[in-house]
């Protein structure tokens, strides 16, 4: 198994999940291969305008964030 890269802080912006040009798989690859102490989601993570036009939501995004829920819920 590949060793994960550790980051103290990561800032994510302009991801535009739901947009046809979103590179969600690259994001998932980064998140799955990283350990992050503090993750800031600072803007335009989900593109609601694009989603209102056509629903484009990769199942892999839901699976990843569902698997991370226990980590987030357990964080104090």
C-alpha positions in Angstrom: 0.0 0.0 0.0 1.2 3.5 -0.9 2.1 5.7 2.1 -0.1 8.7 2.5 1.3 12.2 2.4 0.7 14.2 5.6 -0.5 17.9 5.4 -1.0 20.0 8.5 -3.5 22.3 6.6 -5.2 22.2 3.2 -7.4 24.9 1.7 -9.8 23.8 -1.0 -11.7 26.3 -3.2 -13.4 26.4 -6.6 -14.0 22.6 -6.7 -17.4 23.0 -8.4 -18.9 19.6 -7.6 -21.8 19.1 -9.9 -20.3 20.9 -12.9 -19.5 18.7 -15.9 -15.9 19.9 -16.0 -15.3 19.2 -12.3 -12.3 16.9 -11.7 -13.8 15.0 -8.8 -11.7 11.9 -9.3 -8.5 14.0 -8.9 -9.9 15.4 -5.7 -10.8 11.9 -4.4 -7.4 10.6 -5.3 -5.7 13.5 -3.4 -8.0 13.0 -0.3 -7.6 9.2 -0.3 -3.8 9.5 -0.5 -3.5 12.2 2.2 -3.8 12.6 5.9 -4.9 16.1 6.7 -5.0 17.7 10.2 -7.1 20.7 9.2 -9.2 21.0 6.0 -10.7 24.3 5.0 -13.5 24.3 2.4 -13.5 28.0 1.5 -15.7 28.5 -1.5 -17.5 27.1 -4.5 -17.2 23.5 -3.4 -20.6 22.5 -4.8 -21.9 24.2 -7.9 -25.6 24.6 -7.2 -26.2 26.6 -10.4 -24.8 23.7 -12.6 -26.7 21.2 -10.6 -29.9 23.1 -11.2 -29.3 22.8 -15.0 -28.3 19.2 -15.0 -27.7 16.8 -12.1 -24.1 15.5 -12.4 -22.9 14.0 -9.2 -20.4 11.1 -9.3 -21.4 8.2 -6.9 -17.7 8.1 -5.9 -18.1 11.6 -4.2 -21.0 10.3 -2.1 -19.2 7.1 -1.2 -16.1 9.0 -0.1 -17.8 11.6 2.0 -20.1 9.0 3.5 -17.1 7.0 4.6 -15.6 10.1 6.2 -18.7 10.9 8.2 -17.5 8.9 11.2 -14.2 10.7 11.2 -16.0 14.1 11.1 -18.6 13.1 13.7 -16.0 11.8 16.1 -13.8 14.9 15.9 -13.9 17.1 19.0 
